[in-house]
Amino acid sequence: MPMYDYRCQECGKRSTIYQSYQEYGLEPVECPHCGSHELKRLLQRVRFARSEESRLDALGDMSDWGDLDESDPRAMAHMMRKMGSELGEEMPPEFDEVVDRLEAGESPDEIESSLPDLGAGDDF
């Protein structure tokens, strides 16, 4: 059965919901966190093949990133999204949550204090 990613418009949490092709678009989806039916479908990344050298070159050329102001959460979010897309790997849902919160202007310290187990047990 296909998986579809959604973000709840009520609680803001991201969920993956399994639906058959026949159900998609016909059956209402419900947020497993708060029960709301106000979910917005998130589209998954489109991938294309690039050599490792090409990805590293793009990461190494930071001239088009502008001056990174580390005190600006939105600038950090922009840099993180760029790095995530250049790596060409699927990032965990926590990555998107952190970047979304940075884009909303939340400070890294606030995010870290509300997600104390972020990165715990990861091998990277």
JONOR-V371851 format. One record per backbone hydrogen bond with DSSP energy under -1.0 kcal/mol. CO is the residue of the C=O (numbers start at 1). NH is the residue of the N-H. E is the energy in kcal/mol with one decimal. If there is no record, write none. Layout:
# JONOR-V371851
co=CO nh=NH e=E
co=CO nh=NH e=E
This chain:
# JONOR-V371851
co=2 nh=19 e=-2.0
co=4 nh=17 e=-3.2
co=5 nh=42 e=-3.2
co=6 nh=15 e=-2.7
co=7 nh=40 e=-2.5
co=8 nh=12 e=-1.1
co=13 nh=8 e=-2.7
co=15 nh=6 e=-3.0
co=17 nh=4 e=-2.3
co=20 nh=24 e=-2.2
co=23 nh=26 e=-2.4
co=23 nh=27 e=-2.9
co=31 nh=35 e=-1.9
co=36 nh=31 e=-3.0
co=37 nh=39 e=-1.4
co=38 nh=9 e=-3.5
co=40 nh=7 e=-2.3
co=51 nh=55 e=-2.1
co=52 nh=56 e=-2.6
co=53 nh=57 e=-2.3
co=54 nh=58 e=-2.0
co=55 nh=59 e=-2.0
co=56 nh=60 e=-2.5
co=57 nh=61 e=-1.6
co=60 nh=62 e=-1.5
co=62 nh=65 e=-1.6
co=69 nh=72 e=-2.4
co=72 nh=76 e=-1.9
co=73 nh=77 e=-2.3
co=74 nh=78 e=-2.1
co=75 nh=79 e=-2.1
co=76 nh=80 e=-2.6
co=77 nh=81 e=-2.6
co=78 nh=82 e=-2.2
co=79 nh=83 e=-2.6
co=80 nh=84 e=-2.8
co=81 nh=85 e=-2.4
co=82 nh=86 e=-2.2
co=83 nh=87 e=-1.9
co=92 nh=95 e=-1.3
co=92 nh=96 e=-1.1
co=93 nh=97 e=-2.2
co=94 nh=98 e=-2.7
co=95 nh=99 e=-2.6
co=96 nh=100 e=-2.8
co=97 nh=101 e=-2.2
co=98 nh=102 e=-2.2
co=99 nh=103 e=-2.7
co=100 nh=104 e=-1.4
co=101 nh=106 e=-2.3
co=102 nh=105 e=-1.8
co=107 nh=111 e=-2.1
co=108 nh=112 e=-2.7
co=109 nh=113 e=-2.2
co=110 nh=114 e=-1.5
co=111 nh=115 e=-1.2
co=115 nh=118 e=-1.9
co=117 nh=120 e=-2.3
co=119 nh=122 e=-1.7
